[in-house]
Amino acid sequence: MPLILDGKIVRDLKKTELAKQVETLRARGIVPTLAIVQVGDVPESNTYIAQKKKFGEEIGAVVRHIRIGAERATSEIVDEIGALNTESSIHGIIVQLPLPASVDRQAILDAVASAKDVDGLGAESVQRLKAGEKGFVPATARGVVSLLRHYGIAVAGKRVTMVGHSVLVGQPLTLILRSQGAIVTVCDIETKDLAAHTKAADIVIVAVGQRHLIGPNHLSSGQTVVDIGINVGSDKKLFGDVDFEAVKGQVAAISPVPGGVGPLTMSCLFENLLDAIL
């Protein structure tokens, strides 16, 4: 059996440390507060927000849920976010995705002040990351780095194949890994012979959203595989982008779905929140 990269273990360690930090801040009269801006009423978004509220409560942070109707214009939403930017009691702001198709997604993300952009999705935050400057790293990307670090998997000098190049995960993760000395090859839908790139890597990271895209023919022995994909089956069971059962006897280390990177996304979001204060 390979080494299982269990994100729940790392999340629980982080949760304990976050609770201690929040306790210290509260003793100084600072109550860490996250504002979640939700436009419209997507059921999945409601579930994710409830999970964030629960995690915040468990560590002693406050989560404010701001609901905005889907009929509202981009300019009105930007104005509401602008008002939140000026509230000193709010330390971090995130815009719950997805947004309605009727609004300008990037304009709304860019409305969050960079000092409070704990999702790291605003243009200024992205530019800082590209420039190697201090800023907020999107939570999922930060979670991958935390998972590898916890299990002692070094990336400096390693060949990493990043399958998927989304703004949320692939792009920021590529920048971070390169800054840490990894040799990163990025693959996307246009890539020819995906297997040739994944087989040649020391570490394969997959974030596409295509069930079992990666199988035994894509991998070599001794590799580390990080699966970020989440795909929902007809029975509501979750599957990754990697065929876990088919490849687990082949690789050296692998993250499961569920239970790998997913649990860390929440804790890393709140790490970003505390970074906004400290």
Buried (B, 14 or more C-beta within 10 A) or exposed (E): EBBBBBBBBBBEEBBEBBBEBBEEBEEEEBBBBBBBBBBBEBEEBBEBBEEBBEBBEEBBBBBBBBEBEBEBEBEEBBEBBEEBBEEEEBBBBBBBBEBBEEBBBEEBBBBBBBBBBBBBBBEBBBEBBEEEEEBBBBBBBBBBBBBBEBBEBEBEEBBBBBBBBBEBBBBBBBBBBBEBEBBBBBBEEEBEEBEEBBBEBBBBBBBBBBBBBBEEEBBBEEBBBBBBBBBEEEEEEBBBBBBBEBBBEBBEBBBBBBBBBBBBBBBBBBBBBBBBBE
